[in-house]
Amino acid sequence: MDAKEYLEQAHSMDLQIKSKIAQLKSIQSLSQKVTQVLTDMPKAQTLSSSLEDAVCKSVDIEREIKEAVSCLGVIRHDIEDKVALVKPTEVRSVLELRYLAFMDWDEVAASMNYTRRWVLKLHSRGLEQVDELLKRGGT
């Protein structure tokens, strides 16, 4: 795994979590729309209803979200440890803003008061250092 792939893990996991949260909201919204029709006609007993299915699916997705958040924490901590070793500070800041704060290039440049071109140059320097750290660390 190269430095860029390594650093992008956190953003990828963050997107997965956001997707699962959107799924959960959708299922919860649908489950709130489920209503029972009252009638005096006898009905065959079923083992599951659409409401039960929605609740079960919600519980499953909530578990997946918790696992993904835990995994994201581990990934972020590992990335933070590697990025903390990058020198100088401005190169480290570019990596932090891009890969831990998930900013796009224009946001990174604006927050650092640099041009986009200069930020990309600093980014390249940072990737070289992270590549070296990964080679030495075996990650």
C-alpha positions as protocol buffer text, in pm:
chain_id: "A"
residue {
  index: 1
  type: MET
  ca { x: 0 y: 0 z: 0 }
}
residue {
  index: 2
  type: ASP
  ca { x: 144 y: 338 z: -96 }
}
residue {
  index: 3
  type: ALA
  ca { x: 124 y: 652 z: 117 }
}
residue {
  index: 4
  type: LYS
  ca { x: -178 y: 799 z: -60 }
}
residue {
  index: 5
  type: GLU
  ca { x: -383 y: 478 z: -26 }
}
residue {
  index: 6
  type: TYR
  ca { x: -277 y: 452 z: 337 }
}
residue {
  index: 7
  type: LEU
  ca { x: -379 y: 810 z: 416 }
}
residue {
  index: 8
  type: GLU
  ca { x: -711 y: 784 z: 227 }
}
residue {
  index: 9
  type: GLN
  ca { x: -829 y: 494 z: 446 }
}
residue {
  index: 10
  type: ALA
  ca { x: -985 y: 727 z: 702 }
}
residue {
  index: 11
  type: HIS
  ca { x: -1184 y: 921 z: 445 }
}
residue {
  index: 12
  type: SER
  ca { x: -1304 y: 600 z: 284 }
}
residue {
  index: 13
  type: MET
  ca { x: -1420 y: 464 z: 620 }
}
residue {
  index: 14
  type: ASP
  ca { x: -1586 y: 798 z: 701 }
}
residue {
  index: 15
  type: LEU
  ca { x: -1783 y: 778 z: 374 }
}
residue {
  index: 16
  type: GLN
  ca { x: -1891 y: 422 z: 456 }
}
residue {
  index: 17
  type: ILE
  ca { x: -2017 y: 535 z: 795 }
}
residue {
  index: 18
  type: LYS
  ca { x: -2210 y: 825 z: 642 }
}
residue {
  index: 19
  type: SER
  ca { x: -2366 y: 585 z: 391 }
}
residue {
  index: 20
  type: LYS
  ca { x: -2475 y: 347 z: 668 }
}
residue {
  index: 21
  type: ILE
  ca { x: -2620 y: 636 z: 868 }
}
residue {
  index: 22
  type: ALA
  ca { x: -2820 y: 743 z: 561 }
}
residue {
  index: 23
  type: GLN
  ca { x: -2945 y: 385 z: 521 }
}
residue {
  index: 24
  type: LEU
  ca { x: -3043 y: 375 z: 886 }
}
residue {
  index: 25
  type: LYS
  ca { x: -3237 y: 701 z: 860 }
}
residue {
  index: 26
  type: SER
  ca { x: -3418 y: 572 z: 553 }
}
residue {
  index: 27
  type: ILE
  ca { x: -3518 y: 247 z: 723 }
}
residue {
  index: 28
  type: GLN
  ca { x: -3628 y: 430 z: 1036 }
}
residue {
  index: 29
  type: SER
  ca { x: -3834 y: 670 z: 828 }
}
residue {
  index: 30
  type: LEU
  ca { x: -4003 y: 382 z: 648 }
}
residue {
  index: 31
  type: SER
  ca { x: -4070 y: 197 z: 971 }
}
residue {
  index: 32
  type: GLN
  ca { x: -4252 y: 500 z: 1109 }
}
residue {
  index: 33
  type: LYS
  ca { x: -4487 y: 491 z: 811 }
}
residue {
  index: 34
  type: VAL
  ca { x: -4591 y: 131 z: 875 }
}
residue {
  index: 35
  type: THR
  ca { x: -4941 y: 115 z: 1018 }
}
residue {
  index: 36
  type: GLN
  ca { x: -5162 y: -170 z: 1120 }
}
residue {
  index: 37
  type: VAL
  ca { x: -5507 y: -209 z: 974 }
}
residue {
  index: 38
  type: LEU
  ca { x: -5763 y: -305 z: 1235 }
}
residue {
  index: 39
  type: THR
  ca { x: -6029 y: -545 z: 1121 }
}
residue {
  index: 40
  type: ASP
  ca { x: -6246 y: -805 z: 1288 }
}
residue {
  index: 41
  type: MET
  ca { x: -6157 y: -1060 z: 1023 }
}
residue {
  index: 42
  type: PRO
  ca { x: -5927 y: -1338 z: 1145 }
}
residue {
  index: 43
  type: LYS
  ca { x: -5582 y: -1332 z: 991 }
}
residue {
  index: 44
  type: ALA
  ca { x: -5315 y: -1597 z: 969 }
}
residue {
  index: 45
  type: GLN
  ca { x: -5029 y: -1544 z: 1209 }
}
residue {
  index: 46
  type: THR
  ca { x: -4701 y: -1454 z: 1041 }
}
residue {
  index: 47
  type: LEU
  ca { x: -4358 y: -1480 z: 1196 }
}
residue {
  index: 48
  type: SER
  ca { x: -4241 y: -1144 z: 1071 }
}
residue {
  index: 49
  type: SER
  ca { x: -4397 y: -823 z: 965 }
}
residue {
  index: 50
  type: SER
  ca { x: -4255 y: -533 z: 771 }
}
residue {
  index: 51
  type: LEU
  ca { x: -4215 y: -341 z: 1097 }
}
residue {
  index: 52
  type: GLU
  ca { x: -4022 y: -627 z: 1257 }
}
residue {
  index: 53
  type: ASP
  ca { x: -3803 y: -652 z: 948 }
}
residue {
  index: 54
  type: ALA
  ca { x: -3733 y: -279 z: 962 }
}
residue {
  index: 55
  type: VAL
  ca { x: -3642 y: -295 z: 1331 }
}
residue {
  index: 56
  type: CYS
  ca { x: -3411 y: -592 z: 1274 }
}
residue {
  index: 57
  type: LYS
  ca { x: -3245 y: -419 z: 981 }
}
residue {
  index: 58
  type: SER
  ca { x: -3204 y: -103 z: 1190 }
}
residue {
  index: 59
  type: VAL
  ca { x: -3037 y: -297 z: 1469 }
}
residue {
  index: 60
  type: ASP
  ca { x: -2801 y: -465 z: 1220 }
}
residue {
  index: 61
  type: ILE
  ca { x: -2704 y: -134 z: 1060 }
}
residue {
  index: 62
  type: GLU
  ca { x: -2653 y: 30 z: 1401 }
}
residue {
  index: 63
  type: ARG
  ca { x: -2414 y: -254 z: 1492 }
}
residue {
  index: 64
  type: GLU
  ca { x: -2228 y: -209 z: 1162 }
}
residue {
  index: 65
  type: ILE
  ca { x: -2200 y: 166 z: 1227 }
}
residue {
  index: 66
  type: LYS
  ca { x: -2055 y: 107 z: 1575 }
}
residue {
  index: 67
  type: GLU
  ca { x: -1799 y: -137 z: 1433 }
}
residue {
  index: 68
  type: ALA
  ca { x: -1706 y: 104 z: 1153 }
}
residue {
  index: 69
  type: VAL
  ca { x: -1669 y: 397 z: 1396 }
}
residue {
  index: 70
  type: SER
  ca { x: -1442 y: 184 z: 1613 }
}
residue {
  index: 71
  type: CYS
  ca { x: -1237 y: 86 z: 1307 }
}
residue {
  index: 72
  type: LEU
  ca { x: -1221 y: 450 z: 1196 }
}
residue {
  index: 73
  type: GLY
  ca { x: -1082 y: 544 z: 1537 }
}
residue {
  index: 74
  type: VAL
  ca { x: -802 y: 291 z: 1502 }
}
residue {
  index: 75
  type: ILE
  ca { x: -723 y: 400 z: 1146 }
}
residue {
  index: 76
  type: ARG
  ca { x: -725 y: 771 z: 1237 }
}
residue {
  index: 77
  type: HIS
  ca { x: -496 y: 710 z: 1536 }
}
residue {
  index: 78
  type: ASP
  ca { x: -249 y: 520 z: 1318 }
}
residue {
  index: 79
  type: ILE
  ca { x: -254 y: 792 z: 1050 }
}
residue {
  index: 80
  type: GLU
  ca { x: -214 y: 1064 z: 1314 }
}
residue {
  index: 81
  type: ASP
  ca { x: 92 y: 884 z: 1453 }
}
residue {
  index: 82
  type: LYS
  ca { x: 255 y: 863 z: 1110 }
}
residue {
  index: 83
  type: VAL
  ca { x: 166 y: 1219 z: 1007 }
}
residue {
  index: 84
  type: ALA
  ca { x: 302 y: 1353 z: 1338 }
}
residue {
  index: 85
  type: LEU
  ca { x: 648 y: 1240 z: 1224 }
}
residue {
  index: 86
  type: VAL
  ca { x: 633 y: 1443 z: 901 }
}
residue {
  index: 87
  type: LYS
  ca { x: 851 y: 1755 z: 885 }
}
residue {
  index: 88
  type: PRO
  ca { x: 828 y: 2052 z: 846 }
}
residue {
  index: 89
  type: THR
  ca { x: 508 y: 2167 z: 1012 }
}
residue {
  index: 90
  type: GLU
  ca { x: 356 y: 2309 z: 693 }
}
residue {
  index: 91
  type: VAL
  ca { x: 387 y: 1973 z: 516 }
}
residue {
  index: 92
  type: ARG
  ca { x: 236 y: 1798 z: 817 }
}
residue {
  index: 93
  type: SER
  ca { x: -50 y: 2051 z: 822 }
}
residue {
  index: 94
  type: VAL
  ca { x: -134 y: 1981 z: 458 }
}
residue {
  index: 95
  type: LEU
  ca { x: -159 y: 1609 z: 533 }
}
residue {
  index: 96
  type: GLU
  ca { x: -367 y: 1667 z: 845 }
}
residue {
  index: 97
  type: LEU
  ca { x: -611 y: 1899 z: 671 }
}
residue {
  index: 98
  type: ARG
  ca { x: -644 y: 1673 z: 369 }
}
residue {
  index: 99
  type: TYR
  ca { x: -654 y: 1328 z: 527 }
}
residue {
  index: 100
  type: LEU
  ca { x: -781 y: 1387 z: 881 }
}
residue {
  index: 101
  type: ALA
  ca { x: -1007 y: 1690 z: 835 }
}
residue {
  index: 102
  type: PHE
  ca { x: -1116 y: 1567 z: 488 }
}
residue {
  index: 103
  type: MET
  ca { x: -1078 y: 1909 z: 324 }
}
residue {
  index: 104
  type: ASP
  ca { x: -1057 y: 1946 z: -52 }
}
residue {
  index: 105
  type: TRP
  ca { x: -750 y: 2110 z: -206 }
}
residue {
  index: 106
  type: ASP
  ca { x: -905 y: 2456 z: -232 }
}
residue {
  index: 107
  type: GLU
  ca { x: -1008 y: 2445 z: 135 }
}
residue {
  index: 108
  type: VAL
  ca { x: -659 y: 2336 z: 239 }
}
residue {
  index: 109
  type: ALA
  ca { x: -501 y: 2616 z: 36 }
}
residue {
  index: 110
  type: ALA
  ca { x: -740 y: 2878 z: 172 }
}
residue {
  index: 111
  type: SER
  ca { x: -698 y: 2770 z: 534 }
}
residue {
  index: 112
  type: MET
  ca { x: -319 y: 2783 z: 502 }
}
residue {
  index: 113
  type: ASN
  ca { x: -325 y: 3100 z: 293 }
}
residue {
  index: 114
  type: TYR
  ca { x: -124 y: 2930 z: 17 }
}
residue {
  index: 115
  type: THR
  ca { x: -190 y: 2872 z: -350 }
}
residue {
  index: 116
  type: ARG
  ca { x: -333 y: 2539 z: -453 }
}
residue {
  index: 117
  type: ARG
  ca { x: -17 y: 2470 z: -653 }
}
residue {
  index: 118
  type: TRP
  ca { x: 205 y: 2522 z: -347 }
}
residue {
  index: 119
  type: VAL
  ca { x: -20 y: 2302 z: -134 }
}
residue {
  index: 120
  type: LEU
  ca { x: 8 y: 2022 z: -393 }
}
residue {
  index: 121
  type: LYS
  ca { x: 386 y: 2056 z: -389 }
}
residue {
  index: 122
  type: LEU
  ca { x: 388 y: 2031 z: -8 }
}
residue {
  index: 123
  type: HIS
  ca { x: 153 y: 1733 z: -36 }
}
residue {
  index: 124
  type: SER
  ca { x: 399 y: 1552 z: -264 }
}
residue {
  index: 125
  type: ARG
  ca { x: 676 y: 1608 z: -11 }
}
residue {
  index: 126
  type: GLY
  ca { x: 453 y: 1473 z: 263 }
}
residue {
  index: 127
  type: LEU
  ca { x: 363 y: 1163 z: 63 }
}
residue {
  index: 128
  type: GLU
  ca { x: 732 y: 1090 z: 9 }
}
residue {
  index: 129
  type: GLN
  ca { x: 793 y: 1105 z: 383 }
}
residue {
  index: 130
  type: VAL
  ca { x: 493 y: 886 z: 464 }
}
residue {
  index: 131
  type: ASP
  ca { x: 609 y: 634 z: 201 }
}
residue {
  index: 132
  type: GLU
  ca { x: 945 y: 616 z: 380 }
}
residue {
  index: 133
  type: LEU
  ca { x: 774 y: 575 z: 718 }
}
residue {
  index: 134
  type: LEU
  ca { x: 557 y: 295 z: 580 }
}
residue {
  index: 135
  type: LYS
  ca { x: 859 y: 116 z: 430 }
}
residue {
  index: 136
  type: ARG
  ca { x: 1046 y: 137 z: 760 }
}
residue {
  index: 137
  type: GLY
  ca { x: 741 y: 47 z: 968 }
}
residue {
  index: 138
  type: GLY
  ca { x: 623 y: -240 z: 748 }
}
residue {
  index: 139
  type: THR
  ca { x: 267 y: -107 z: 723 }
}
